[in-house]
Amino acid sequence: MNILKIITVILFLISFLTNLFSQTSDLYMPLNIKHAYTKKTRSFDGYPGPEYWQNRADYKIHVNLDPKNGILTGTEEILYFNNSPDSLAELIIHLFPNIYKKGNSREFNIDFTDASDGVALEEIRVNNKIVDIEPEDCFIKYLHNDIKLNLEEPLHSGQTITLNISWHYRINRNSHMRTGMVDSSSYFNAYFFPRIAVYDDIDGWNYHKYSGIAEFYNDFGSFDVSITVPGNFIVWATGTLQNAEEVLTDKYYKRFQVAHTSDTIIHIIDSTECLLKTKTAANKNNIWKFRAKNVTDFAFAVSDHYLWDATSLVVDENTGRRVLIEAAYNKDSKDFYEVTKIARQSIQFMSYEFPGIPFPYPNETIFNGLDEMEYPMIVNNISVEDRSYLIKLTSHEISHSYFPFYMGINETKYGWMDEGWACFIEYQICAQLDSEENANIYYMNKYRLLQGNDLDMPMISTSIYLKRPVYHINSYAKPATFLFVLRNQLGDDVFKNTVHEYMRRWNGKHPTPYDFFYTINSINGEDLNWLFTPWFFEYGYVDLAIKNASLTEDFYEIIIAKKGNYPAPIQLKITYDNESVEIVRESVSVWTDGGVSCRIKRPLKGEIKSIELFDPIIPDADSTNNYFEF
């Protein structure tokens, strides 16, 4: 090897080690996450590490819903894959309906009539061997909304295990929290089946207690689900309907088929037909069959009197792939008549503009329920009166198809990793379909009120341990604000390309905040820890101030002080005596060196009347220092 090659190799190593050191030393990292990098399941360049793994569970589920008494009964077969390097002596199984169980603690109030006995486990088999499910048995332990199932023989690395579970429970009727009865013959059903918790490379078993506010973290898997309901009930669900011709009568089946290739909205069941008894096969009960591949959850909804609209959209021009877009709603819900159109426009924006990745699922249903909550391929949305809010709500919940579902995010610990993106996307869609003035971000008003006070905590804080309003600020408004700052730093095109690469690397996996940070740094070849550190790891806020302004014959000069510790872009409105206005912008990069003041010098275009710091999106903690008048 000649001297030139040796020097080149040495310089490369110095560069690599310098970058590695800066990545590992500048950002605080908890030990449990640091161990993942030591074990090489994750890497400092933002890629999954060479030893990355994740487990998987595939579900075959049969449920029967009796709408009259609100009892759901089910059986399931779970095939669980232990892809970890560890031997598992136990399995953690979530029983989320137990949030309504008598005596369990929860972060929301329920009607006393909904306090139940929780999930009744009728039978559990492990590899076809019956497990004694009595609480005193050494093989099972009840943990609030979970059970710990001890295994007779450990599940070793690379092995699979089969569980068969049968259960039933009474669905909540008067306290609709993400799931439950909507009206006397309409239900939205989520978290209805026992599921295996995530076992990952960061924490091992994830069984944080579900108490109502913090959301969910699930492994990817495939679902084959059969749902039995009385005749004349329609079912909408995660996945693709497999037997539409069997459960729908000919007229409605044909409309359903037309919708799959139609760019216009097809009224499968309209307001004159919703109460007819001829919509489904003339059986006492019908079985609706759905399949979904590589999703993190499954939910379904039923009604015997809902309207049903559908259309479709080409989301990938290269392949011509279409997505079926549906809305199911009560005829008295005036806003839902427009939901299919808004949903179609939203999915078009997401597929072609931002994030600019073809919508990842074959269908999306917006169900007229009693909440504002997302699931793969179906959302549970309340009716609203304000059209701007309707656009905001519809687009926000659909955008969760990318974050967390496409990306496998741990919402329980890092709510901002999906809600922040949903707010960021929804703002842009609302601005396009309505106006920028009406495109406000969820909980932004609360953030403006609490910004910089002792409830304004660092965003890296673990979401499940945060209460209202801190949880909402940290999960929604604050991270959305940061994403606008990050886009300002990178520029629109680079930002979009960076997001694409982040999603390419971590689609179908479980990224942490550090995987996001390191991906951003590695893609752009620059260390943005100066931006990440204050925004995520420190108490602080944005507070820019006009420190001074002066004029000469040819120039004006403005000094901007950074009084808060969060870097933010500068946007100035210069008003001249003749009422003309000049907008001056400086990127957030002016604070890269850690300075606390910035000097702006521009040619003078006339006599200046006033100068104002303003930003329609990024809140400033103290607006009293944002105005200067000559």
Residue pairs with C-beta under 8 A, 6 or more apart in sequence:
1 9
19 44
19 527
20 44
22 527
22 529
23 44
23 518
23 521
23 527
23 529
24 37
24 44
26 527
26 529
26 533
27 514
27 517
27 529
27 532
27 533
27 537
28 460
28 537
29 37
29 514
32 202
32 203
33 202
33 512
33 514
36 42
36 49
36 201
36 202
36 512
37 43
37 44
37 49
39 49
39 51
39 201
40 49
40 50
40 51
41 48
41 49
41 51
41 52
41 53
41 201
42 48
42 49
42 52
42 201
42 512
42 514
42 515
43 49
43 50
43 518
44 518
45 518
45 522
46 502
46 505
46 515
46 516
46 517
46 518
46 519
46 520
46 521
46 522
46 523
47 505
47 519
47 522
48 505
48 506
48 509
48 515
51 85
52 201
52 509
53 83
53 84
53 85
53 201
54 83
54 200
54 201
54 219
54 220
54 408
54 509
54 510
55 80
55 81
55 82
55 83
55 84
55 198
55 199
55 200
55 219
56 80
56 81
56 83
56 219
56 220
56 221
57 78
57 79
57 80
57 81
57 195
57 196
57 219
57 221
58 78
58 79
58 81
58 221
58 222
58 223
59 76
59 77
59 78
59 193
59 195
59 221
59 222
59 223
59 224
59 225
59 298
60 76
60 77
60 224
60 225
61 74
61 75
61 76
61 193
61 223
61 224
61 225
61 226
61 298
62 74
62 75
62 76
62 225
62 226
62 228
63 72
63 73
63 74
63 192
63 193
63 225
63 226
63 227
63 228
64 72
64 73
64 74
64 227
64 228
64 229
64 285
65 71
65 72
65 171
65 187
65 189
65 227
65 228
65 229
65 302
66 72
66 230
67 184
67 185
67 187
67 229
67 230
67 233
67 302
67 304
69 170
70 170
70 171
70 173
70 181
70 187
71 168
71 169
71 170
71 171
72 168
72 169
72 170
72 171
72 189
72 192
73 166
73 167
73 168
74 166
74 167
74 168
74 192
74 193
75 164
75 165
75 166
75 167
76 163
76 164
76 165
76 166
76 193
76 194
77 162
77 163
77 164
78 162
78 163
78 164
78 165
78 195
78 196
79 160
79 161
79 162
80 91
80 155
80 160
80 161
80 162
80 163
80 196
81 160
82 88
82 155
82 156
82 157
82 158
82 159
82 160
82 161
82 199
83 157
83 158
84 157
84 199
84 201
85 157
86 157
86 199
86 204
87 154
87 155
87 156
87 157
88 151
88 154
88 155
88 199
89 150
89 151
89 154
90 148
90 149
90 150
90 151
90 205
91 148
91 149
91 151
91 155
91 161
91 163
91 196
91 197
92 143
92 146
92 147
92 148
92 149
92 196
92 197
92 199
92 205
92 206
92 207
93 146
93 147
93 148
93 149
93 165
93 194
93 195
93 196
93 197
94 145
94 146
94 191
94 194
94 195
94 196
94 197
94 207
94 210
95 118
95 119
95 121
95 145
95 146
95 147
95 194
96 145
96 191
96 210
97 118
97 119
97 169
97 171
97 191
97 192
98 104
98 118
98 119
98 144
98 145
99 106
99 145
99 177
99 210
99 211
99 212
100 110
100 114
100 115
100 116
100 118
100 172
100 175
101 115
101 116
101 117
101 118
101 119
101 145
102 115
102 116
102 117
102 118
104 118
104 144
104 145
105 144
105 211
106 211
106 212
107 211
107 212
107 213
107 467
107 468
108 175
108 177
108 212
108 213
109 175
110 172
110 174
110 175
110 177
111 173
111 174
111 175
113 173
113 174
114 172
114 173
114 174
114 175
114 180
116 169
116 170
116 172
117 169
117 170
118 169
119 167
119 168
119 169
119 194
120 167
120 168
120 169
121 133
121 147
121 165
121 166
121 167
121 194
122 166
122 167
122 168
123 130
123 133
123 164
123 165
123 166
124 130
124 131
124 133
124 140
124 149
124 163
124 164
124 165
125 131
125 163
125 164
125 165
126 149
126 151
126 152
126 161
126 162
126 163
127 161
127 162
128 162
128 164
129 152
131 137
131 139
131 140
131 149
132 139
132 140
133 140
134 140
135 141
135 142
138 150
139 149
139 150
139 152
140 147
140 148
140 149
140 150
141 147
141 148
141 150
143 207
143 209
144 209
144 210
145 209
145 210
146 197
146 207
146 209
151 161
155 161
163 196
165 194
167 193
167 194
171 179
171 180
171 181
171 187
171 189
172 179
172 180
172 181
173 180
173 181
174 181
176 182
176 188
176 369
176 370
176 371
177 212
177 371
178 190
178 191
178 371
178 373
178 380
179 188
179 189
179 190
179 191
179 192
179 299
179 371
179 380
180 187
180 188
180 370
181 187
182 188
182 301
182 303
182 368
182 369
182 370
183 330
185 233
185 303
185 304
185 305
186 301
186 302
186 303
186 304
186 305
186 306
186 330
186 369
187 301
187 302
187 303
188 299
188 301
188 367
188 369
188 370
188 371
188 380
189 299
189 300
189 301
189 302
190 297
190 299
190 373
190 375
190 380
191 299
192 299
193 298
195 218
196 219
197 205
197 206
197 207
198 205
198 206
198 217
198 218
198 219
198 410
198 510
199 205
199 206
200 206
200 410
200 510
202 512
206 217
206 410
206 412
208 214
208 412
208 413
208 464
210 216
213 467
213 468
213 471
214 411
214 412
214 415
214 463
214 464
214 466
214 471
215 411
215 412
215 415
215 418
216 296
216 297
216 411
216 412
217 409
217 410
217 411
217 412
217 413
217 510
218 296
218 297
219 296
219 408
220 294
220 295
220 296
220 408
220 508
221 294
221 295
221 296
222 291
222 292
222 293
222 294
222 295
223 238
223 239
223 290
223 291
223 292
223 295
223 298
224 289
224 290
224 291
225 237
225 238
225 239
225 289
225 290
225 291
225 292
225 298
225 300
226 287
226 288
226 289
226 290
227 235
227 237
227 287
227 288
227 289
227 290
227 300
227 302
228 285
228 286
228 287
228 288
229 235
229 285
229 286
229 288
229 302
230 284
230 285
230 286
230 304
231 280
231 281
231 282
231 283
231 284
231 285
231 286
232 277
232 279
232 280
232 304
233 280
233 286
233 302
233 303
233 304
234 269
234 279
234 280
234 302
234 303
234 304
234 306
234 308
234 328
235 247
235 288
235 290
235 300
235 301
235 302
236 300
236 301
236 302
236 326
236 328
236 365
236 367
236 378
237 288
237 290
237 298
237 299
237 300
237 301
237 365
237 377
237 378
238 290
238 292
238 295
238 297
238 298
238 299
238 300
238 375
238 376
238 377
238 378
239 290
239 291
239 292
239 295
239 298
239 377
240 290
240 291
240 292
240 362
240 363
241 288
241 289
241 290
242 289
242 290
242 291
243 287
243 288
243 289
244 253
244 256
244 257
245 253
246 281
246 286
247 280
247 281
247 286
247 287
247 288
248 256
248 279
248 280
248 281
249 278
249 279
249 280
249 281
252 268
252 269
252 279
255 266
255 267
255 268
255 310
256 268
256 310
258 266
259 266
259 268
259 310
259 311
259 312
259 324
259 326
260 312
260 322
260 324
261 312
261 322
262 310
262 311
262 312
263 311
263 312
263 313
264 311
265 309
265 310
265 311
265 340
265 341
265 344
266 309
266 310
266 311
267 307
267 308
267 309
268 308
268 309
268 310
269 279
269 306
269 307
269 308
270 307
271 307
271 331
273 279
274 305
274 306
274 307
274 331
275 305
280 286
290 298
290 300
292 298
292 376
292 377
294 508
295 361
295 376
295 377
295 405
296 376
296 404
296 405
296 408
297 375
297 376
297 405
298 375
298 376
299 375
299 376
299 378
299 380
300 378
301 328
301 365
301 367
301 369
301 378
301 380
303 328
305 330
305 331
306 328
306 329
306 330
306 368
307 327
307 328
307 329
307 330
307 331
307 336
308 326
308 327
308 328
309 326
309 327
309 329
309 337
309 339
309 340
310 324
310 325
310 326
310 327
310 340
311 324
311 325
311 340
311 344
312 322
312 323
312 324
312 325
313 322
313 323
313 325
313 344
313 347
313 348
313 351
313 359
314 320
314 321
314 322
315 321
315 322
315 323
315 347
315 348
315 351
315 358
315 359
316 351
316 358
321 358
323 347
323 359
323 361
323 362
323 363
323 364
324 362
324 363
324 364
325 340
325 343
325 344
325 347
325 363
325 364
326 340
326 363
326 364
326 365
326 366
327 336
327 339
327 340
327 343
327 365
327 366
327 367
327 368
328 365
328 366
328 367
328 368
329 336
329 337
329 339
329 367
329 368
329 383
330 336
330 368
330 383
333 368
333 383
334 383
335 383
335 384
335 385
335 387
335 390
336 366
336 368
336 383
338 387
338 390
339 366
339 368
339 381
339 390
339 394
340 366
342 390
342 391
342 394
342 395
342 433
343 364
343 366
343 394
343 398
345 429
345 433
346 391
346 394
346 395
346 398
346 399
346 429
346 433
347 359
347 364
347 398
349 395
349 425
349 428
349 429
349 432
350 356
350 357
350 359
350 398
350 399
350 401
350 402
350 425
350 429
351 357
351 358
351 359
353 428
354 425
354 428
354 496
354 499
355 402
355 425
355 496
355 499
355 500
355 503
356 496
356 500
357 402
357 406
357 500
357 503
359 401
360 401
360 402
360 405
360 406
361 376
361 377
361 401
361 405
362 377
363 377
364 377
364 378
364 379
364 398
364 401
365 377
365 378
365 379
366 378
366 379
366 381
366 394
366 397
366 398
367 378
367 379
367 380
367 381
368 381
368 382
368 383
369 380
369 381
369 382
370 380
370 382
371 380
371 381
371 382
372 380
372 381
372 382
372 393
372 396
372 397
373 379
373 380
373 397
374 380
374 397
374 398
374 400
374 401
374 405
376 401
376 405
377 401
379 397
379 398
379 400
381 393
381 394
381 397
382 393
384 390
384 393
387 434
388 430
388 434
388 435
388 438
388 439
391 429
391 430
391 433
391 434
392 426
392 430
392 439
392 440
392 442
395 425
395 426
395 429
395 430
395 433
396 422
396 423
396 425
396 426
396 442
397 422
399 421
399 422
399 425
399 426
399 429
400 418
400 422
402 421
402 425
402 503
403 409
403 417
403 418
403 421
403 422
404 410
404 411
404 417
404 418
406 503
406 507
406 508
407 417
407 418
407 503
407 506
407 507
407 509
407 511
408 506
408 507
408 508
408 509
408 510
408 511
409 417
409 418
409 510
409 511
410 417
410 510
410 512
411 417
411 418
411 419
411 463
412 463
412 464
413 462
413 463
413 464
414 462
414 463
414 512
414 513
415 463
415 471
415 474
415 475
416 459
416 463
416 474
416 475
416 476
416 478
416 479
417 479
417 511
417 513
417 516
419 442
419 475
419 476
419 479
420 475
420 476
420 478
420 479
420 480
420 482
420 483
421 479
421 480
421 483
423 441
423 442
423 476
423 477
423 479
423 480
424 480
424 483
424 484
426 441
426 442
427 439
427 440
427 441
427 480
427 617
428 439
430 438
430 439
431 439
436 616
441 476
441 477
441 480
441 481
441 617
442 472
442 476
442 477
442 480
443 469
443 472
443 473
443 476
443 477
444 476
444 477
444 480
444 481
444 619
446 469
446 472
446 473
446 477
447 456
447 473
447 477
447 478
447 481
447 619
448 619
450 456
450 469
450 473
451 541
451 542
451 619
451 621
452 540
452 541
452 543
452 564
452 621
455 469
455 470
455 473
456 470
456 473
456 539
456 541
457 466
457 470
457 474
457 539
458 536
458 537
458 538
458 539
459 474
459 478
459 479
459 482
459 535
459 536
460 513
460 536
460 537
461 470
461 474
463 471
463 474
463 475
466 474
481 542
481 617
481 618
481 619
482 535
482 536
484 617
484 618
485 531
485 535
485 567
485 568
485 569
485 588
485 618
486 495
486 520
486 528
486 531
487 495
488 569
488 587
488 588
489 528
489 531
489 587
489 588
489 589
490 498
490 524
494 524
497 523
498 519
498 520
498 523
498 524
501 519
501 523
502 511
502 516
502 519
502 520
502 523
505 511
505 515
505 519
506 515
506 519
513 536
517 528
517 529
517 532
520 528
521 527
521 528
521 529
530 567
530 591
530 592
530 594
531 567
531 588
534 540
534 565
534 566
534 567
535 566
535 567
538 565
540 564
540 565
540 566
541 564
541 565
541 566
541 621
542 564
542 566
542 568
542 618
542 619
542 620
542 621
543 562
543 563
543 564
543 620
543 621
543 622
543 625
544 560
544 561
544 562
544 563
544 564
544 568
544 570
544 613
544 620
544 626
545 560
545 561
545 563
545 613
545 622
545 625
545 626
546 558
546 559
546 560
546 561
546 611
546 613
546 625
546 626
546 627
546 628
547 559
547 560
547 561
547 597
548 558
548 559
548 628
549 556
549 557
549 558
549 559
549 608
549 611
549 628
549 630
550 556
550 557
551 557
551 604
551 608
551 630
552 604
553 604
554 603
554 604
555 601
555 602
555 603
555 604
556 574
556 601
556 602
556 604
556 608
557 599
557 600
557 601
558 572
558 599
558 600
558 601
558 611
558 628
559 597
559 598
559 599
559 600
560 570
560 586
560 597
560 598
560 599
560 600
560 613
561 596
561 597
561 625
562 591
562 595
562 596
562 597
562 598
563 596
563 622
563 625
564 621
567 588
567 591
568 588
568 591
568 615
568 618
568 620
569 585
569 586
569 587
569 588
569 615
569 618
570 584
570 585
570 586
570 590
570 598
570 600
570 613
571 583
571 584
571 585
571 613
571 614
571 615
572 583
572 584
572 585
572 600
572 611
572 612
572 613
572 614
573 581
573 582
573 583
573 611
573 612
573 614
574 581
574 582
574 583
574 584
574 608
574 610
574 611
575 581
575 608
575 609
575 610
575 611
575 612
576 582
576 605
576 606
576 607
576 608
576 609
577 606
577 607
577 608
577 609
578 606
578 607
579 609
580 605
580 606
582 602
582 605
584 600
584 602
586 598
586 600
590 598
591 598
607 630
608 630
609 629
609 630
610 627
610 628
610 629
610 630
611 627
611 628
611 629
612 626
612 627
612 628
613 620
613 626
613 627
614 626
620 626
